[in-house]
Amino acid sequence: MIDQVYELLWRNRGNVLTEELINGICFSLEKMSKPKTATPLYKDVAPEVYMGYTLAAEPFSLILPELKHLHYLHWEEIQQPGELNPNYEGYIERENAGLYCQFTLRKGPLLVGHLGAYLFENQHTRTLAAREDTYFIRKEHRKGLLAVRLIHFAERAMMQKGAQEFHASVKHKYPGAAKVLEFAGYIPVGTEFVKMLGEKSHVRT
């Protein structure tokens, strides 16, 4: 915002500060200050059917009660200590800003899996990229290439939005999840380290 104001004033340097010029500058500043509306990423993503399952992108806020149940199942399975306390308001804000997309996997009306992904700019390359937030499929539905199909569905949707990369991570204690990503075409590029400052770590690898 500061850079835009500076550029606006610089373009008008040397001009007499008339009432017309003041009104013009104020009008430009007002346009800059208005938040830009964004199209949610789930828009225009066509659903697919695979082996009796429906893959789709759905509004996070509308399916939140269903998602909460899967979040708790996921949390229990990975056995993370501490209380699960997601910032659901933050998810919805990012979705409304066109920065987060919730992908779903349904068997009939039942939500049996999901994958959430962020859209962001890689600050090192200035390319648009996607990053997996979390993905989970209920145990009784982990069969065949369903997980890979869900990942590829999310990839195609994010490519439509301009993403050129897709980042994903897994816990070291779940090599099966890493094998799914490798089968989907991903390669390991590094190891992420976490240290909780001033308290006992709640992160298990």
Secondary structure, DSSP 8 states (H G I E B T S, - for coil): -HHHHHHHHHHTTTS---HHHHHHHHHHHHHHHS------TTTT---EEETTEEEEE--TGGGHHHHHHHHHHHHHHHT-SS-----HHHHHHHHHTT-EEEEEEEETTEEEEEEEEEEEE-TTT--EEEEEEEEEE-GGG--TTHHHHHHHHHHHHHHHTT--EEE----TT-HHHHHHHHHTT-----------TTS------
